[in-house]
Amino acid sequence: MQFFKRLPSLLFLTLMFTSSASSIEHERKLPIDEQNTTTHVTKINAKKVKYSATTGTQPVWDDKGNPTASLFYTYYQRTDIKDNSKRPLLISFNGGPGSASVWMHVAYTGPRVLNVDDEGYPLQPYGVKTNPYSILDVADIVFVNPVNTGYSRVLPNKDGKMPSKEQQKSMFFGVNADVNYLAEWITTFVTRNNRWRSPKYLIGESYGTTRVSGLALALQQKQWMYVNGVILVSPTDIGIERDGPVKAANRLPYFAAAAWYHQALTDELQNKDLLELLPEIERFTINKYIPALAKGGFISDEEKQQIAEQVARYSGLSVTAVLANNLDVNNRYFWKELLRTRKQTIGRLDSRYLGIDKKTAGDKPDYNAELTSWLHSFTPAINYYLREELNYKTDIKYNMFGNVHPWDRSNNHTGESLRLAMAQNPYLNVMIQSGYFDGATNYFDAKYTMWQLDPSGQMQDRLSFKGYRSGHMMYLRHEDLQQANQDIRQFIQQSLPAKGQAAKY
């Protein structure tokens, strides 16, 4: 009888113990410092390539040596190369800010890419397939996930307490904080993996271009690490201002490209090849459109009408729509207006994609047609690939987009940092890659950024631009996956100094 009276308390103790043991055993916690390696074989450009894939975490430390965060990475190395002192290392970042490395990892330069059709649209079953164009044949690659992206996370302090939101912002979430801690992380990674002698390259996409532009100088000045090349994929302004008339006018060549793709131009323009058409519009933008916008409300009625007619002709919009916007048509209005009569919208990051809104009326689309399409395939693919092919198992959620906001965008001088890094390092070359149908970071803005990067003009021979008939992630389109990887391959090979070629002017 006494036993049954004690049963509730015994049961409570049993449940408490079981719950406690279970919570310890199954706590969803990021390992601060670990790695797992698998080996593979693939074919790149029809040649057999053996490689290893190391997935793991590596800490970020504060000035006192305490771990403050841990970053998840994936590191690919050829295993049939005996001496890596001449083997380039490509360090890869995506953007956002707040975006994981997933995009370029399983769609661009890595050995496995998404199961999508030739134009980049999702296919089921979701997953990955061999990338026959990966640059792994000429360079090892590490894909890095900044704090709160992928599996990377902020860590509690030595007292077990998480830093406040403001503390996290000052440590990680801003233009300069981001560059500073990642420069330290890269140094640790290079040291651990014995890559100090290797030629090094940085590649960033979208906001990642801001990141790698800043890193180029931070690595030189604070880590004494000099890189051979920086690749800017769909670049942001990297702190180079293009406001007012320049910002407004620079959209027009992109408008024309998108309208041409959707066959919304006049027959005269539509019958031209895209690369025949765009130089004509670029000249108009520089020579006539920017000066006209600079006159603001004091432009004559006659000139305003002439400019409006030409902008309408090149953009596929009506003269009425252009005049209603005082010659300054913003992106969102364009995405809604171009195909309004067809009851369709076009995508932001890739204007080849079509959307359907609740109402034909309005001045912006209801959603980004391209992003919903991409998340279809990227999210299941990366979760499958890391766990089942690379054998990295965790219950932590893979953040496609992590919580990094509010992001401190003040004091963004990353473009100037890149210029200074180039000036100080005669080995350093820069290549820009842009999709003609990208409405978020348009290709003509990218050209403008390149033109303004070095006002002296003395480093023109180390700056290059490559354009593609696709959008922000040009590599999703099969033809551009092949060409864009080949452009990186050639960029790396051509920017490696010849034997005995010293870094000097």
Steps between C-alpha positions, in 0.01 A plus 500: 500500500782736594663431160189617316489819708857575390434417136419856384823639646703209363341548163578872515864432583524242224345735247718787615816290470395366163412847376830642627705221344306532178550876482875457549521226243279674245587863562495688166838660532768596250835321538752782531788329322463179302542360151395204290661393172367290215674402174358517149573470129347711225555607141569862411528591134505125430805440723501292818554699821543347847413724792412514868219700659548618856197637682546651841497791739780735597480761778514876492693631802498834679813690601528291818486168316143414594280345229220740404354315200565195289482497121393205292700440183547247221852456363573320174854388412637296215666194648714417198715813544818440702621860533237762582746790516410589140138388528258796521250521787164667428320638807129536424230716659139573417321815601173624642632605743365198682521249217663159533770376260248258347444693177845486345582178687242274336432697183825654375861407571464188717518140373125442545217721373123518525265276313346774281414530133726673248350841576528456879142409592445242779449133426390215723633288654693778670870439541837544335689369201858511372632842400715425194626861493611547863826689543622235747734377227707820531433618858399372842189669640372584847139615537458713813176574686518824702341522845134388515502363145502131412593320823718787627392649832585752773627327814417578865777668697709325766219560749252322276315818398432607144628845397233767470366602159712817507811305600442252217459787255831655602673161484358361175214683331635795306718581201820540699433253782427235237829561320705509820388170653503317165857612431602343832303184419663466158845533654426217742363285219801561275738424786324181607488370145859595409399731215721801567709438187202444272374776266172621648181631344185651648160464335183665623148525365267799550569637852786252501673739258497767772643238735787384277586854389555593863679173573754558224647793693433368852691181420793704370516763771394303809590140418789562257337265250504609136251356250539455126145568395155620600189388309190715538184311401196727451665777702342758728626860491787399738474847653545684167214748486273516197205707619265744330501512118768230473304253713180565302654492153718195560187283517415554133741248340364234737141605416583455134652155557194381694260645242700340219481161674122526528468628141349828619704729271424628152584267212800715407661449841366151558666371184844599629706263709517602866872577484446712190218692668649577842799716392260737322296541819809538717616790281160666525502455878839663546477772237135609516296340776720594798539865382123525449421369848760735647285794383215385723187715483677760286532280193310645202169341402642419158808319631295320766267368231793388281671319788174339613438364151847349482485353852162348415637357176795337677312382811186358345285737708257760370594866463214580737649273769845657464365856518280411797822407684678822394745292292611315817347151485581290806561128492185386680276696267680351200459141629125563530446713191699329223259207453192652663292449187595131509397486869849391606783643707872438456760395757732729694822299520435334165247668274458193282270362771129579487252556783125536539355770726161517670425820311626639172488846660779626726854627475699197618476119485348301786810279532839421346427234240861384471570456872203274561618286210856477632398408853307209349824329408778647715351427844438126459819457298741644758333317789517171309853555369672592826336222699484211254794554264748687721391322820467815712221424745347754734156600628586868464293676235683602184424872466458592136456853632611572855409769751771764461291817500516788565820503295739793554566641153686809617854580389487272197827571321549151363542618141780729605644213705509285187662779297768551764560125528553486122734798509707344778503154343604482131393133492137583584248474215122556509228348283131595503228256390144624438177373349328731252156415643589576865279781629638508854867568423478589134785441259542865400539602864771232518677654200468845655650370824794356306554831320498692829708250695828638369463867400869511404444250219839348571364159600262447207695197383422325831124566488262299281124458446306193387129505416252212467151449357343425835442667836653553843602135526609465140637152567151349531466508123695205363674690220614767745605243761749373248618841379516672839708217649728512198541874549606441862735223391667729245508791746686286754741356245575839342547681832756252631840665458753337272799335661734770624247780445533727803222707652620843391413788268 
